Amino acid sequence: NQYDLVLMDINLPNVTGDQITRIIRDFPLHRIKNIPILGITAYAFEDNIKDYLNSGMNAVISKPYEETFLLETIFKLLK
């Protein structure tokens, strides 16, 4: 399958979203490693967000979020 965007929750069972993001970014296929990744988290402290972005996420939004903000962020990443 081919995907345009990944919505990545940070707090997943047995692994974190930033760990999975690093795996995706290290993947050898160009079309996979460059997929935009949008992190979604309740852990939205400034240092956390910097870490998520440094892991390779393109953007991070915090929970709870407005639907319009989520859609706006998705549209920006898909341009």
N, C-alpha and C positions, 0 to 999 in steps of 0.2 A: 504494500500500500504506500501511497505517497500522501504526505500530510503538509499542510500549509502553516500550522501553528501548534504548539504544545502548551496546554494549560497545566501548570505544574504546581500541585499542592506541596508545601514545604514539609509538613508533618505527616509522613506516610509510615505505615507499619514496617518495621525492620530496616528501613533506609530513609534517608532524607531527600527531599527534592533537589537540594543543591548537589548531593552526591550523584544523583541520576543525571543532573545537568552536566556535570563534569564528564561523565561517561559519554553522553551524547556529543559533547564538544570534542572529545578525543577520538570519536569514531572516524575511521579512515575515508568514508564516502562523503564527498563534498556536499551533495544534496541533503544528506541527513545532518551533518554537523552544523549546517547553517540555518536550520529551521528556527524561526523565532520562538523563544521560550518565555512565557509570561508566568512568573511566580505569583502564587496566591497564598497569603499567610495571615495569621493572627499575631505573629511575632514581628511587629513592624517598627521596632526600635531602629534608630539611624544606623547603628553598627551592624545589626542583622541585615538590613537592606543592602548595605555596602558589601557584606559578605556574599549575599545571594547574587548580586550583580557581578562580583568578582568571580563567582563560580561559572559564569557564562550566560546567566539569564539576561534577556534584553530589557525587561521591565518587571517591576514587582508592585502588586497592589495589596492593600491590607483589607482584611475582613473586619467588620462587615463593609461591603462596598455597594455603591449604587449601580444598578444595572446599566445606566447610561455611561458611567465612568468606565465600567468593564468594556462595553462595546466601543467606546472612543479609543481606549487603549489598544484593543484588538485591531481596529481599523488602522491606527497609526503603525502598528507592527507589520501589517500586511501591505502597506504602501511600498 
